[in-house]
Amino acid sequence: MSNPIPIEINSDADEFQNCFPSNTGSTAPQSLYDNSNIFKILPSQQFVDQLEQVDDEFDLLNQEMKNELQIDNFKPSLLEAFQVDMSSYITHEKLTKNSRRMQYEYENAKPKEREYVFQTFILNYIVNLSLDKYMHYILEKIIEVGPPKYRNIILDQIFNSINKLITDLYACKVMQKGLEIMAQFPQDSQNQFQKYLNFIIEDNNFMKKLYTHKIANQIFQKSLEVFDGKSLHSLLLNLDKYILNINQKQIELSTDQYGCLIVNKIIEILPKQIDQNSKQVANSIIMRAIENSSCLVRRQYANYIIQQILERGQECHKRKLLDENLIKDFVSMSMDKYGSNVAEKAIIYSGPQWRQKLWEEEVAVSEESFRKLVNDQFANYPIQRLYEYLTQEYRNEFFGYLQKLHESNFLNHHGQIVWKFALVNLNINRFAQRANKNLNPQISSFQERNIQISQQQLNQQFSTNNQYQQYQSFLQQQQYQQQQQQLMYNYWVQQQQNPSQQPFDYQQYQAFLMQNTMLVQQSQQMYPQPQQFYPNYQNLQQNNSQIMQTLKMVQNQSD
């Protein structure tokens, strides 16, 4: 009889049911699944999940053990620096010291140590750290010296919350540091830079408020410094709408306390701009400021824009401002509280010709005009500055006008201050030196040092050339003396060989040799290193020694 066909394998539930001790008649205790009240089926997949969970726990435990072993190899000072207490109840000096210690330890740490510090103490707290007075410095240090991936992580989290962080003093500093580093290494943070650029060139009500915000305007100034090309052009176009331009929102940056700082930054960056479109927009802003200078110099904050043009503006803008606007308005401008500051800067940063023209056409045009300026509470300061930078000829004329007013008792309290200032500094030359120095205000101390060194080298070269000429003339004289000496020496030798000739005058020859010897000694004292001028110096020394030997021989014979 053939074997029956095998029965199909039972399901998992049947297998578990048949394996229960209660069903098999076994005396073993009941298992977890042998429960008549609660019948549960545990599939084989659950066993697999449990095994995987155990493996994950084991891997996690293994990783923790590796981290502990790795931490043992780290510098103890590094871990202590980042584990220190930074609570608010600690003194300012202690918190500052701890923050500087963190920056120092991170900068001198190894790559693995930096990675551990970032993953443990920084990664999950970036936004909170950027808001902290002391801890935001460590973010700046990581952005500056850390690897690009950590820098990008920090910038991503900050730019994601930029609407909140841009008005915070410390977070704004972190953003500015990020902009500086991104400008230096543009290839490492392209996505982060594009995210920031999309935010900063928006033109909405929120951005208009940021232009005049005490903190947020700093990020716009930094953007003007680091941007170039199309990004700079886009930002300038947005700002151009609100600088001495008619706009519907009635926002004017030039007269605002913080908005004027953005205009000053535009004036500062104009000389270094490469993009022609950006130069054109910035130039139009500056030209509008020059055209409206008569109004701007009398405003509390806008007068700083005119001062910035005088100090750091291009020469063409400065000349136009001085010659066409400020010199005509000097008297009334000097008598204004804010305009007097501009008048002082105009005197300092203009040339001697402009100051001479100012004295002749505006200040000294009449005694009444001069007295009005000297006795004014604000104009007396520009008048003192004008006296300081005038040449001696015009200073004497200034002093004469002032002395006449003093003798006539036409000077009030402010005029007496000017009189004392002029009386004390009448003949002091340092003012003329300061005036000449300010004609080139861009010359740094390093350049001045180079100029001094070049002048010293030129003087030394000139002195060397004079010494060379003197030595050449001395050589010609000595060659003539040697020729005469050789003739007399030959005559003396002939006389020794033929005594019947006319006797040789030893005293005359001795005097001649003494004169020649003194000439040689004088040359050695005057020219201690004649080798650099005379190539046959060794031959000259031999001739001198021969002369000395001949002198001794003649002396012995004469004795």
Solvent accessible surface area in square Angstrom, and as a share of the most:
residue,aa,sasa,rsa
1,M,239,1.07
2,S,96,0.62
3,N,138,0.71
4,P,118,0.74
5,I,157,0.80
6,P,119,0.75
7,I,160,0.81
8,E,152,0.68
9,I,152,0.77
10,N,69,0.36
11,S,65,0.42
12,D,75,0.39
13,A,30,0.23
14,D,67,0.35
15,E,75,0.34
16,F,57,0.24
17,Q,70,0.31
18,N,81,0.42
19,C,94,0.56
20,F,12,0.05
21,P,21,0.13
22,S,71,0.46
23,N,82,0.42
24,T,86,0.50
25,G,66,0.64
26,S,60,0.39
27,T,144,0.84
28,A,54,0.42
29,P,119,0.75
30,Q,129,0.57
31,S,54,0.35
32,L,152,0.76
33,Y,44,0.17
34,D,12,0.06
35,N,60,0.31
36,S,115,0.74
37,N,137,0.70
38,I,102,0.52
39,F,108,0.45
40,K,134,0.57
41,I,85,0.43
42,L,32,0.16
43,P,53,0.33
44,S,71,0.46
45,Q,109,0.49
46,Q,78,0.34
47,F,90,0.38
48,V,67,0.38
49,D,70,0.36
50,Q,99,0.44
51,L,117,0.58
52,E,96,0.43
53,Q,110,0.49
54,V,89,0.51
55,D,81,0.42
56,D,91,0.47
57,E,101,0.45
58,F,134,0.56
59,D,82,0.42
60,L,112,0.56
61,L,101,0.50
62,N,58,0.30
63,Q,94,0.42
64,E,84,0.38
65,M,112,0.50
66,K,113,0.48
67,N,55,0.28
68,E,104,0.47
69,L,121,0.60
70,Q,67,0.30
71,I,37,0.19
72,D,110,0.57
73,N,126,0.65
74,F,15,0.06
75,K,72,0.31
76,P,96,0.60
77,S,38,0.24
78,L,0,0.00
79,L,25,0.12
80,E,94,0.42
81,A,0,0.00
82,F,14,0.06
83,Q,116,0.51
84,V,45,0.26
85,D,63,0.33
86,M,47,0.21
87,S,38,0.24
88,S,112,0.72
89,Y,171,0.65
90,I,35,0.18
91,T,85,0.49
92,H,96,0.43
93,E,125,0.56
94,K,95,0.40
95,L,10,0.05
96,T,30,0.17
97,K,133,0.56
98,N,8,0.04
99,S,5,0.03
100,R,166,0.61
101,R,88,0.32
102,M,4,0.02
103,Q,34,0.15
104,Y,142,0.54
105,E,15,0.07
106,Y,0,0.00
107,E,79,0.35
108,N,79,0.40
109,A,11,0.09
110,K,139,0.59
111,P,111,0.70
112,K,134,0.57
113,E,4,0.02
114,R,41,0.15
115,E,78,0.35
116,Y,51,0.19
117,V,0,0.00
118,F,0,0.00
119,Q,87,0.39
120,T,58,0.34
121,F,44,0.19
122,I,0,0.00
123,L,47,0.24
124,N,115,0.59
125,Y,110,0.42
126,I,1,0.01
127,V,39,0.22
128,N,103,0.53
129,L,22,0.11
130,S,0,0.00
131,L,57,0.28
132,D,52,0.27
133,K,95,0.40
134,Y,30,0.11
135,M,24,0.10
136,H,0,0.00
137,Y,86,0.33
138,I,2,0.01
139,L,0,0.00
140,E,26,0.12
141,K,32,0.14
142,I,0,0.00
143,I,0,0.00
144,E,80,0.36
145,V,48,0.28
146,G,7,0.07
147,P,44,0.27
148,P,58,0.36
149,K,119,0.50
150,Y,7,0.03
151,R,11,0.04
152,N,27,0.14
153,I,58,0.29
154,I,0,0.00
155,L,0,0.00
156,D,41,0.21
157,Q,59,0.26
158,I,0,0.00
159,F,9,0.04
160,N,107,0.55
161,S,36,0.23
162,I,12,0.06
163,N,95,0.49
164,K,126,0.53
165,L,0,0.00
166,I,0,0.00
167,T,50,0.29
168,D,38,0.20
169,L,66,0.33
170,Y,48,0.18
171,A,0,0.00
172,C,0,0.00
173,K,72,0.31
174,V,0,0.00
175,M,0,0.00
176,Q,30,0.13
177,K,46,0.19
178,G,0,0.00
179,L,1,0.01
180,E,55,0.25
181,I,10,0.05
182,M,3,0.01
183,A,46,0.36
184,Q,118,0.52
185,F,99,0.41
186,P,74,0.47
187,Q,136,0.61
188,D,58,0.30
189,S,1,0.01
190,Q,105,0.46
191,N,119,0.61
192,Q,14,0.06
193,F,57,0.24
194,Q,89,0.40
195,K,75,0.32
196,Y,1,0.00
197,L,23,0.11
198,N,77,0.40
199,F,22,0.09
200,I,0,0.00
201,I,55,0.28
202,E,75,0.34
203,D,63,0.33
204,N,59,0.30
205,N,91,0.47
206,F,78,0.33
207,M,1,0.00
208,K,21,0.09
209,K,145,0.61
210,L,4,0.02
211,Y,0,0.00
212,T,43,0.25
213,H,62,0.28
214,K,122,0.52
215,I,22,0.11
216,A,0,0.00
217,N,1,0.00
218,Q,58,0.26
219,I,0,0.00
220,F,0,0.00
221,Q,34,0.15
222,K,31,0.13
223,S,0,0.00
224,L,1,0.01
225,E,64,0.28
226,V,32,0.18
227,F,8,0.03
228,D,105,0.55
229,G,28,0.27
230,K,180,0.76
231,S,13,0.09
232,L,8,0.04
233,H,47,0.21
234,S,38,0.25
235,L,0,0.00
236,L,0,0.00
237,L,78,0.39
238,N,15,0.08
239,L,0,0.00
240,D,26,0.13
241,K,91,0.38
242,Y,8,0.03
243,I,1,0.00
244,L,38,0.19
245,N,59,0.30
246,I,175,0.89
247,N,26,0.13
248,Q,174,0.77
249,K,110,0.47
250,Q,155,0.69
251,I,36,0.18
252,E,53,0.24
253,L,0,0.00
254,S,0,0.00
255,T,37,0.22
256,D,41,0.21
257,Q,84,0.37
258,Y,52,0.20
259,G,0,0.00
260,C,3,0.02
261,L,71,0.35
262,I,0,0.00
263,V,1,0.01
264,N,21,0.11
265,K,25,0.10
266,I,0,0.00
267,I,2,0.01
268,E,63,0.28
269,I,2,0.01
270,L,7,0.04
271,P,70,0.44
272,K,121,0.51
273,Q,11,0.05
274,I,164,0.83
275,D,43,0.22
276,Q,131,0.58
277,N,80,0.41
278,S,0,0.00
279,K,65,0.28
280,Q,125,0.55
281,V,16,0.09
282,A,0,0.00
283,N,59,0.30
284,S,43,0.28
285,I,1,0.00
286,I,2,0.01
287,M,47,0.21
288,R,49,0.18
289,A,0,0.00
290,I,1,0.01
291,E,116,0.52
292,N,64,0.33
293,S,0,0.00
294,S,64,0.41
295,C,74,0.44
296,L,4,0.02
297,V,0,0.00
298,R,76,0.28
299,R,110,0.40
300,Q,92,0.41
301,Y,61,0.23
302,A,0,0.00
303,N,1,0.01
304,Y,109,0.41
305,I,0,0.00
306,I,0,0.00
307,Q,16,0.07
308,Q,22,0.10
309,I,0,0.00
310,L,0,0.00
311,E,47,0.21
312,R,129,0.47
313,G,14,0.13
314,Q,63,0.28
315,E,105,0.47
316,C,83,0.49
317,H,6,0.03
318,K,19,0.08
319,R,79,0.29
320,K,63,0.27
321,L,0,0.00
322,L,0,0.00
323,D,60,0.31
324,E,91,0.41
325,N,40,0.20
326,L,3,0.02
327,I,8,0.04
328,K,149,0.63
329,D,33,0.17
330,F,0,0.00
331,V,29,0.17
332,S,55,0.36
333,M,1,0.00
334,S,1,0.00
335,M,63,0.28
336,D,37,0.19
337,K,116,0.49
338,Y,56,0.21
339,G,0,0.00
340,S,6,0.04
341,N,63,0.32
342,V,0,0.00
343,A,0,0.00
344,E,32,0.15
345,K,51,0.22
346,A,0,0.00
347,I,0,0.00
348,I,31,0.16
349,Y,52,0.20
350,S,3,0.02
351,G,17,0.17
352,P,62,0.39
353,Q,152,0.68
354,W,10,0.03
355,R,6,0.02
356,Q,72,0.32
357,K,82,0.35
358,L,0,0.00
359,W,2,0.01
360,E,86,0.39
361,E,93,0.42
362,E,38,0.17
363,V,0,0.00
364,A,18,0.14
365,V,96,0.55
366,S,52,0.33
367,E,70,0.32
368,E,103,0.46
369,S,15,0.10
370,F,1,0.00
371,R,66,0.24
372,K,93,0.39
373,L,0,0.00
374,V,0,0.00
375,N,29,0.15
376,D,26,0.13
377,Q,99,0.44
378,F,55,0.23
379,A,0,0.00
380,N,1,0.00
381,Y,112,0.43
382,P,0,0.00
383,I,0,0.00
384,Q,19,0.09
385,R,59,0.22
386,L,0,0.00
387,Y,1,0.01
388,E,4,0.02
389,Y,9,0.03
390,L,5,0.03
391,T,73,0.42
392,Q,76,0.34
393,E,127,0.57
394,Y,33,0.13
395,R,2,0.01
396,N,76,0.39
397,E,75,0.34
398,F,0,0.00
399,F,25,0.11
400,G,36,0.35
401,Y,70,0.27
402,L,0,0.00
403,Q,72,0.32
404,K,116,0.49
405,L,1,0.01
406,H,62,0.28
407,E,122,0.55
408,S,51,0.33
409,N,132,0.68
410,F,96,0.40
411,L,18,0.09
412,N,67,0.34
413,H,131,0.58
414,H,53,0.24
415,G,0,0.00
416,Q,55,0.24
417,I,71,0.36
418,V,1,0.00
419,W,25,0.09
420,K,128,0.54
421,F,48,0.20
422,A,0,0.00
423,L,93,0.46
424,V,109,0.62
425,N,12,0.06
426,L,39,0.19
427,N,116,0.60
428,I,58,0.30
429,N,104,0.53
430,R,112,0.41
431,F,4,0.02
432,A,44,0.34
433,Q,119,0.53
434,R,102,0.37
435,A,9,0.07
436,N,96,0.49
437,K,131,0.56
438,N,35,0.18
439,L,73,0.37
440,N,86,0.44
441,P,61,0.38
442,Q,139,0.62
443,I,65,0.33
444,S,53,0.34
445,S,91,0.58
446,F,145,0.60
447,Q,86,0.38
448,E,62,0.28
449,R,128,0.47
450,N,63,0.32
451,I,100,0.51
452,Q,96,0.42
453,I,62,0.32
454,S,66,0.42
455,Q,92,0.41
456,Q,106,0.47
457,Q,111,0.49
458,L,105,0.52
459,N,80,0.41
460,Q,127,0.56
461,Q,110,0.49
462,F,132,0.55
463,S,64,0.41
464,T,49,0.29
465,N,71,0.36
466,N,54,0.27
467,Q,56,0.25
468,Y,93,0.35
469,Q,118,0.52
470,Q,100,0.44
471,Y,3,0.01
472,Q,58,0.26
473,S,65,0.42
474,F,20,0.08
475,L,9,0.04
476,Q,127,0.56
477,Q,93,0.41
478,Q,3,0.01
479,Q,88,0.39
480,Y,126,0.48
481,Q,23,0.10
482,Q,37,0.17
483,Q,116,0.52
484,Q,63,0.28
485,Q,13,0.06
486,Q,84,0.37
487,L,112,0.56
488,M,44,0.19
489,Y,54,0.21
490,N,62,0.32
491,Y,85,0.32
492,W,13,0.05
493,V,47,0.27
494,Q,97,0.43
495,Q,23,0.10
496,Q,80,0.35
497,Q,143,0.63
498,N,64,0.33
499,P,103,0.65
500,S,100,0.64
501,Q,71,0.32
502,Q,139,0.62
503,P,106,0.67
504,F,16,0.06
505,D,75,0.39
506,Y,60,0.23
507,Q,148,0.66
508,Q,107,0.48
509,Y,0,0.00
510,Q,54,0.24
511,A,63,0.49
512,F,28,0.12
513,L,0,0.00
514,M,83,0.37
515,Q,104,0.46
516,N,0,0.00
517,T,12,0.07
518,M,124,0.55
519,L,23,0.12
520,V,12,0.07
521,Q,95,0.42
522,Q,94,0.42
523,S,11,0.07
524,Q,90,0.40
525,Q,150,0.67
526,M,94,0.42
527,Y,8,0.03
528,P,101,0.63
529,Q,120,0.53
530,P,8,0.05
531,Q,102,0.45
532,Q,117,0.52
533,F,22,0.09
534,Y,35,0.13
535,P,120,0.75
536,N,76,0.39
537,Y,35,0.13
538,Q,125,0.55
539,N,81,0.42
540,L,14,0.07
541,Q,53,0.24
542,Q,119,0.53
543,N,57,0.29
544,N,15,0.08
545,S,55,0.35
546,Q,92,0.41
547,I,6,0.03
548,M,74,0.33
549,Q,122,0.54
550,T,6,0.04
551,L,11,0.05
552,K,126,0.53
553,M,85,0.38
554,V,0,0.00
555,Q,58,0.26
556,N,110,0.56
557,Q,84,0.37
558,S,59,0.38
559,D,152,0.79
